[in-house]
Amino acid sequence: MCPTRQDPNPSTPAEAEALDELLVFLKGTRGFDFTGYKRTSLERRIRKRMDAVDVSSYGQYLDFLQVHPEEYGDLFNTILINVTDFFRDKPAWDHLAAEVLPKLIHERPPDQPLRVWCAACASGQESYTTAMLLAELMGESALRDRVKIYATDVDQEALNEARLSQYSNDQVKHVPRELLDKYFEQNDHRYTVRPELRHAVIFGRNDLVQDAPISRVDLLVCRNTLMYFNAETQSRILGHFNFALTQSGVLFLGKSEMLITHADLFSPISLKWRVFRKVAQPTLRERIGMIVPGTPRDQLPERYLGLREGALEIGRVAEIVLDRGGFVASVNQEARALFGITARDIGRPLQDLEISYRPVELRSLLERAYEQERAVVASEIQFRNPGGEERSLEVSVTPVISAERAVLGASVSFEDVTRHVRMKADLERSKRELETAYEELQSTVEELETTNEELQSTNEELETTNEELQSTNEELETMNEELQSSNEELETMNDELRDRTSEINRVNTFLEAILSSLHVGVTVLDPEQRVQIWNAASEDMWGLRSEEVEGAHFLNLDIGLPVEELRQPLKAALAGEPGDGAVSVEAINRRGRPIIVDVSATPLLAEDGSIYGTILLMAEKRRAVS
């Protein structure tokens, strides 16, 4: 695994700990495990939401989430960048349709179902893209009878949108016209997937990090998703993908995902278009070495005995032969030179020699070899030769067994594998460096792709905001026109009101002139007998100004007129009883002189005959006698 790339603005240990607490909180409360996501991308997306709600630290944002549960949806939508499209990277889909899918279909018997898993399907565009390609290759009838497409995602909101299977004009702009007309229905500027295609796709929630994979899958589509996870999580997910696929299953990835460091799980079919085939995982079996018993020494011709001993003597591998009792039976030239053993040591017990414990504990190896009756090997044993040079040895202890299955002794060989070990170490180091370089390159590509998708997401958000602003502007324009129209109506009403006011003023002036010209007192009362009009003759007769009496009850006026004598005529006038309602009463005018007044009470009638009040006419007849 390559070292983690450093964030240009690394967070402090306290901030890192606070972010870990936030991630643990999200996992515990909502079941989303974001610990496997790339740290820099995760921090960047969470910071975007923190800026949106105006909080500065992860601890404050955790408190904000606890108080505002509606923020979870906005946070998850920000982290789970659902950037997808129909026929995204169309040349890759063309290669899949032309080279991969026909072979995959041909390899399956006609009666065998074809299972497809679209992992991280977002709002479903790539799932339906796969369904359309299979329908074109197999026919809609075979698609309905044989194909099951399992489309999964961790974002429930995106899955709900996918289940609706409705897309806007902008979302289907990359679907070829012939496929759009064939597999979609247009309703009110939106396109709905036809039922024949919709029934082939099953949507469900699946977390690639935590949940078990779907099994026995022939085609697995997971595009531009692995790049959001760190290397460890990617390895775990790819292990799940290997388990999910059948022996000849195919994995289809995004353009920024190469799997160079996972050759043990997937081999490339087309590295250019990111199509890979599963590498089968064989069962691990223990390999047991076979020993062929030799011919007894006393039955061999003398020349063969010499030949065999000579061959053993000049062998390039240091070898020591021991009998069953642990005594040295023979030592070849290479062993004598390597370990300083002399001819006098032949016949001595092994335990008396330094080689019994250096460079490796031989006695334990001998016991295991005798007990298991098979060769026992100790690899990469470090040893310093007489010249002081460090060497690596592979020590092999092989029991010598007779035809009667009796253990006669053992052959101990010391093979110099220094060069092999060094080459292996160099190879491993080069492989690690290459993997590190590839993973750094892959990480850089994924970061760029992630940034690109974030920019695309931000651009879409800005376009949405722009459309909302445009819609708001149009609404404001509409409201402005409505206000302008209302203003014109108000101006018209104001003009009419002004005309009517002028007309009323003229009428009032005319009425006042009439009332002022009359030489009799005129008083108009409402149905409650309150004074509404009090003309100048009334003022002159009783000494009260109009503003002093208007609104006052007529029968409560303190004037020289005996108002109590007028109660019955007023009641009769208000009741609309027949008669003129005229009476003559003695009164005292404002100058204190007695007078006789003729008072006439007449109903004030509206056009419909209803009574609005009473008109009192008061005329001085003559002076009363003192």
Backbone hydrogen bonds, N-H to C=O, Kabsch-Sander energy under -0.5 kcal/mol:
donor,donor_aa,acceptor,acceptor_aa,energy
16,A,12,T,-2.7
17,E,13,P,-2.4
18,A,14,A,-2.2
19,L,15,E,-2.5
20,D,16,A,-2.3
21,E,17,E,-2.1
22,L,18,A,-2.0
23,L,19,L,-2.5
24,V,20,D,-2.6
25,F,21,E,-2.3
26,L,22,L,-2.3
27,K,23,L,-2.2
28,G,24,V,-2.5
29,T,25,F,-2.4
30,R,26,L,-2.3
31,G,26,L,-0.6
31,G,27,K,-1.0
32,F,26,L,-1.0
33,D,31,G,-0.6
34,F,32,F,-0.8
37,Y,34,F,-1.6
38,K,228,Y,-3.0
42,L,38,K,-2.5
43,E,39,R,-3.0
44,R,40,T,-2.2
45,R,41,S,-2.3
46,I,42,L,-2.4
47,R,43,E,-2.6
48,K,44,R,-1.3
49,R,45,R,-1.3
50,M,46,I,-2.4
51,D,47,R,-2.6
52,A,48,K,-1.5
53,V,49,R,-1.9
54,D,50,M,-0.5
54,D,51,D,-0.5
55,V,50,M,-2.3
61,Y,57,S,-2.1
62,L,58,Y,-2.3
63,D,59,G,-2.0
64,F,60,Q,-2.3
65,L,61,Y,-2.3
66,Q,62,L,-1.8
67,V,63,D,-1.5
68,H,64,F,-2.7
71,E,68,H,-2.0
72,Y,69,P,-1.4
74,D,70,E,-0.8
75,L,71,E,-2.5
76,F,72,Y,-2.8
77,N,73,G,-2.2
78,T,74,D,-1.5
79,I,75,L,-2.4
80,L,76,F,-3.0
81,I,79,I,-1.5
82,N,80,L,-1.0
83,V,81,I,-1.8
84,T,82,N,-0.7
86,F,171,Q,-0.6
88,R,85,D,-0.9
90,K,87,F,-0.5
92,A,89,D,-1.5
93,W,89,D,-1.2
94,D,90,K,-2.7
95,H,91,P,-2.1
96,L,92,A,-2.1
97,A,93,W,-2.6
98,A,94,D,-2.2
99,E,95,H,-2.9
100,V,95,H,-1.0
101,L,96,L,-3.0
103,K,99,E,-0.5
104,L,100,V,-2.3
105,I,101,L,-2.8
106,H,102,P,-2.4
107,E,103,K,-1.9
108,R,104,L,-0.6
108,R,105,I,-0.9
112,Q,109,P,-2.0
114,L,146,R,-2.3
115,R,113,P,-0.5
116,V,148,K,-2.7
117,W,219,L,-2.7
118,C,116,V,-0.5
118,C,150,Y,-2.6
119,A,117,W,-0.9
119,A,221,V,-1.8
121,C,152,T,-2.8
124,G,121,C,-2.2
128,Y,124,G,-2.1
129,T,125,Q,-1.9
130,T,126,E,-2.2
131,A,127,S,-2.1
132,M,128,Y,-2.5
133,L,129,T,-2.1
134,L,130,T,-2.3
135,A,131,A,-2.4
136,E,132,M,-2.2
137,L,133,L,-1.7
138,M,134,L,-3.0
139,G,135,A,-2.0
143,L,139,G,-2.2
144,R,140,E,-2.2
145,D,141,S,-2.0
146,R,142,A,-3.0
147,V,142,A,-0.7
147,V,143,L,-1.2
148,K,114,L,-2.1
149,I,200,A,-2.5
150,Y,116,V,-3.4
150,Y,148,K,-0.6
151,A,149,I,-0.8
151,A,202,I,-2.9
152,T,118,C,-2.2
152,T,150,Y,-0.6
153,D,204,G,-1.2
156,Q,154,V,-0.8
159,L,155,D,-1.9
160,N,156,Q,-2.3
161,E,157,E,-1.7
162,A,158,A,-2.2
163,R,159,L,-2.7
164,L,160,N,-1.2
165,S,161,E,-1.0
165,S,162,A,-0.6
166,Q,161,E,-0.6
167,Y,191,Y,-2.8
169,N,189,H,-0.7
172,V,168,S,-1.4
173,K,170,D,-0.9
175,V,172,V,-1.5
180,L,176,P,-2.6
181,D,177,R,-2.4
182,K,178,E,-1.2
183,Y,179,L,-2.6
184,F,180,L,-1.2
185,E,192,T,-2.8
187,N,185,E,-0.5
187,N,190,R,-3.3
190,R,187,N,-1.2
191,Y,167,Y,-3.5
192,T,185,E,-3.2
193,V,165,S,-2.2
194,R,183,Y,-2.5
197,L,194,R,-1.0
198,R,194,R,-2.5
199,H,195,P,-2.4
200,A,197,L,-1.1
201,V,198,R,-1.5
202,I,149,I,-3.3
203,F,201,V,-0.5
204,G,151,A,-2.1
206,N,153,D,-1.2
208,L,206,N,-0.7
211,D,207,D,-2.6
217,V,244,A,-2.8
218,D,115,R,-2.4
219,L,115,R,-1.5
220,L,250,V,-2.7
221,V,117,W,-2.8
221,V,219,L,-0.5
222,C,220,L,-0.6
222,C,252,F,-2.5
228,Y,225,T,-1.9
229,F,226,L,-1.8
230,N,36,G,-2.6
234,Q,230,N,-2.5
235,S,231,A,-2.1
236,R,232,E,-1.8
237,I,233,T,-2.6
238,L,234,Q,-2.6
239,G,235,S,-2.0
240,H,236,R,-1.7
241,F,237,I,-2.4
242,N,238,L,-2.5
243,F,239,G,-1.9
244,A,240,H,-2.3
245,L,241,F,-1.8
246,T,217,V,-2.3
249,G,246,T,-2.0
250,V,218,D,-2.2
251,L,276,F,-3.4
252,F,220,L,-3.0
253,L,251,L,-0.5
253,L,274,R,-2.6
254,G,222,C,-0.5
257,E,254,G,-1.6
258,M,256,S,-0.5
262,H,259,L,-1.2
265,L,262,H,-1.6
266,F,262,H,-2.0
267,S,277,R,-2.7
269,I,275,V,-2.8
270,S,275,V,-2.3
274,R,271,L,-0.6
275,V,270,S,-2.4
276,F,251,L,-2.9
277,R,267,S,-3.3
278,K,249,G,-2.0
279,V,265,L,-2.9
280,A,278,K,-0.6
288,I,286,E,-0.6
289,G,287,R,-0.5
292,V,290,M,-0.5
299,Q,296,P,-1.4
300,L,297,R,-1.3
305,L,301,P,-1.9
306,G,302,E,-2.3
307,L,303,R,-2.1
308,R,304,Y,-2.8
309,E,305,L,-2.4
310,G,306,G,-2.7
311,A,307,L,-2.5
312,L,308,R,-2.3
313,E,309,E,-2.1
314,I,310,G,-2.0
315,G,312,L,-0.6
318,A,316,R,-0.5
318,A,414,F,-1.1
320,I,412,V,-2.9
321,V,330,S,-2.7
322,L,410,A,-3.0
323,D,327,F,-2.3
324,R,408,L,-1.6
326,G,323,D,-2.0
328,V,348,R,-2.5
329,A,321,V,-3.6
330,S,321,V,-1.5
332,N,319,E,-2.0
333,Q,313,E,-1.6
336,R,332,N,-2.2
337,A,333,Q,-2.2
338,L,334,E,-2.0
339,F,335,A,-2.6
340,G,336,R,-1.5
345,D,342,T,-1.5
346,I,343,A,-1.2
347,G,328,V,-2.1
348,R,345,D,-2.0
350,L,326,G,-2.9
352,D,349,P,-1.5
353,L,350,L,-1.9
356,S,353,L,-1.6
357,Y,354,E,-1.7
358,R,354,E,-1.6
362,L,356,S,-2.3
362,L,360,V,-1.1
363,R,356,S,-0.8
365,L,361,E,-1.0
366,L,362,L,-2.8
367,E,363,R,-2.1
368,R,364,S,-2.0
369,A,365,L,-2.4
370,Y,366,L,-2.7
371,E,367,E,-2.4
372,Q,368,R,-2.7
373,E,369,A,-1.6
374,R,369,A,-0.9
376,V,397,V,-2.5
378,A,395,V,-3.0
379,S,377,V,-0.5
381,I,393,L,-3.4
382,Q,380,E,-0.5
383,F,391,R,-2.6
385,N,383,F,-0.6
385,N,389,E,-2.3
388,G,385,N,-3.0
391,R,383,F,-3.7
393,L,381,I,-2.8
394,E,415,E,-2.4
395,V,378,A,-2.5
395,V,393,L,-0.6
396,S,394,E,-0.5
396,S,413,S,-2.3
397,V,376,V,-3.1
398,T,396,S,-0.6
398,T,411,S,-2.7
400,V,409,G,-2.7
401,I,399,P,-0.6
402,S,406,A,-3.1
405,R,402,S,-1.9
408,L,400,V,-3.2
408,L,406,A,-0.6
409,G,400,V,-1.2
410,A,322,L,-2.5
411,S,398,T,-2.7
412,V,320,I,-3.6
412,V,410,A,-0.5
413,S,396,S,-2.5
413,S,411,S,-0.6
414,F,318,A,-3.4
415,E,394,E,-2.2
415,E,413,S,-0.5
417,V,392,S,-2.5
417,V,415,E,-0.8
418,T,392,S,-0.5
421,V,417,V,-3.2
422,R,418,T,-2.9
423,M,419,R,-3.0
424,K,420,H,-2.9
425,A,421,V,-2.9
426,D,422,R,-3.3
427,L,423,M,-3.0
428,E,424,K,-3.2
429,R,425,A,-2.9
430,S,426,D,-3.0
431,K,427,L,-3.0
432,R,428,E,-2.9
433,E,429,R,-2.9
434,L,430,S,-3.0
435,E,431,K,-3.4
436,T,432,R,-3.2
437,A,433,E,-2.9
438,Y,434,L,-3.2
439,E,435,E,-3.3
440,E,436,T,-2.8
441,L,437,A,-2.7
442,Q,438,Y,-3.7
443,S,439,E,-3.3
444,T,440,E,-2.6
445,V,441,L,-2.9
446,E,442,Q,-3.0
447,E,443,S,-2.8
448,L,444,T,-2.7
449,E,445,V,-2.8
450,T,446,E,-3.3
451,T,447,E,-3.1
452,N,448,L,-2.7
453,E,449,E,-2.7
454,E,450,T,-2.8
455,L,451,T,-2.9
456,Q,452,N,-2.6
457,S,453,E,-3.1
458,T,454,E,-3.2
459,N,455,L,-3.0
460,E,456,Q,-2.6
461,E,457,S,-2.5
462,L,458,T,-2.8
463,E,459,N,-2.8
464,T,460,E,-2.8
465,T,461,E,-3.0
466,N,462,L,-3.0
467,E,463,E,-2.7
468,E,464,T,-2.7
469,L,465,T,-3.0
470,Q,466,N,-2.8
471,S,467,E,-3.0
472,T,468,E,-3.0
473,N,469,L,-2.9
474,E,470,Q,-2.6
475,E,471,S,-2.5
476,L,472,T,-2.7
477,E,473,N,-2.8
478,T,474,E,-2.8
479,M,475,E,-3.0
480,N,476,L,-2.9
481,E,477,E,-2.5
482,E,478,T,-2.7
483,L,479,M,-3.0
484,Q,480,N,-2.6
485,S,481,E,-2.8
486,S,482,E,-2.9
487,N,483,L,-2.9
488,E,484,Q,-2.3
489,E,485,S,-2.5
490,L,486,S,-3.0
491,E,487,N,-2.6
492,T,488,E,-2.5
493,M,489,E,-3.0
494,N,490,L,-2.9
495,D,491,E,-2.6
496,E,492,T,-2.6
497,L,493,M,-3.3
498,R,494,N,-2.8
499,D,495,D,-2.6
500,R,496,E,-2.9
501,T,497,L,-2.8
502,S,498,R,-2.6
503,E,499,D,-2.5
504,I,500,R,-3.2
505,N,501,T,-3.1
506,R,502,S,-2.4
507,V,503,E,-2.7
508,N,504,I,-3.7
509,T,505,N,-2.8
510,F,506,R,-2.9
511,L,507,V,-3.6
512,E,508,N,-3.4
513,A,509,T,-2.5
514,I,510,F,-2.2
515,L,511,L,-3.2
516,S,512,E,-2.8
517,S,513,A,-1.6
518,L,514,I,-1.2
521,G,618,M,-3.3
523,T,616,L,-2.3
524,V,533,I,-1.8
525,L,523,T,-0.5
525,L,614,T,-3.1
526,D,530,R,-2.1
529,Q,526,D,-2.6
531,V,552,A,-2.7
532,Q,524,V,-3.6
533,I,524,V,-1.4
535,N,522,V,-2.1
539,E,535,N,-1.9
540,D,536,A,-2.6
541,M,537,A,-2.0
542,W,538,S,-2.7
543,G,539,E,-2.3
548,E,545,R,-1.0
549,V,545,R,-1.0
549,V,546,S,-0.7
550,E,546,S,-2.5
551,G,531,V,-3.1
552,A,549,V,-2.5
554,F,529,Q,-3.1
556,N,553,H,-1.4
557,L,554,F,-1.7
559,I,557,L,-1.1
563,V,561,L,-1.8
565,E,562,P,-1.2
566,L,563,V,-1.5
567,R,564,E,-1.2
570,L,566,L,-2.3
571,K,567,R,-2.3
572,A,568,Q,-2.6
573,A,569,P,-2.3
574,L,570,L,-2.6
575,A,571,K,-1.6
576,G,572,A,-0.6
576,G,573,A,-0.9
577,E,572,A,-2.4
583,V,599,V,-2.9
585,V,597,V,-2.8
587,A,595,I,-3.6
588,I,560,G,-1.2
589,N,593,R,-2.4
590,R,541,M,-1.6
592,G,589,N,-1.7
595,I,587,A,-3.3
596,I,622,R,-2.8
597,V,585,V,-3.3
597,V,595,I,-0.5
598,D,619,A,-3.1
599,V,583,V,-3.5
599,V,597,V,-0.7
600,S,617,L,-2.3
601,A,581,G,-1.4
602,T,600,S,-0.6
602,T,615,I,-2.5
604,L,613,G,-3.0
605,L,603,P,-0.8
606,A,610,S,-2.8
609,G,606,A,-1.5
612,Y,604,L,-3.5
612,Y,610,S,-0.6
613,G,604,L,-0.9
614,T,525,L,-2.2
615,I,602,T,-3.2
616,L,523,T,-3.6
616,L,614,T,-0.5
617,L,600,S,-2.3
617,L,615,I,-0.5
618,M,521,G,-3.1
618,M,616,L,-0.5
619,A,598,D,-2.2
619,A,617,L,-0.5
621,K,596,I,-3.8
622,R,596,I,-0.8
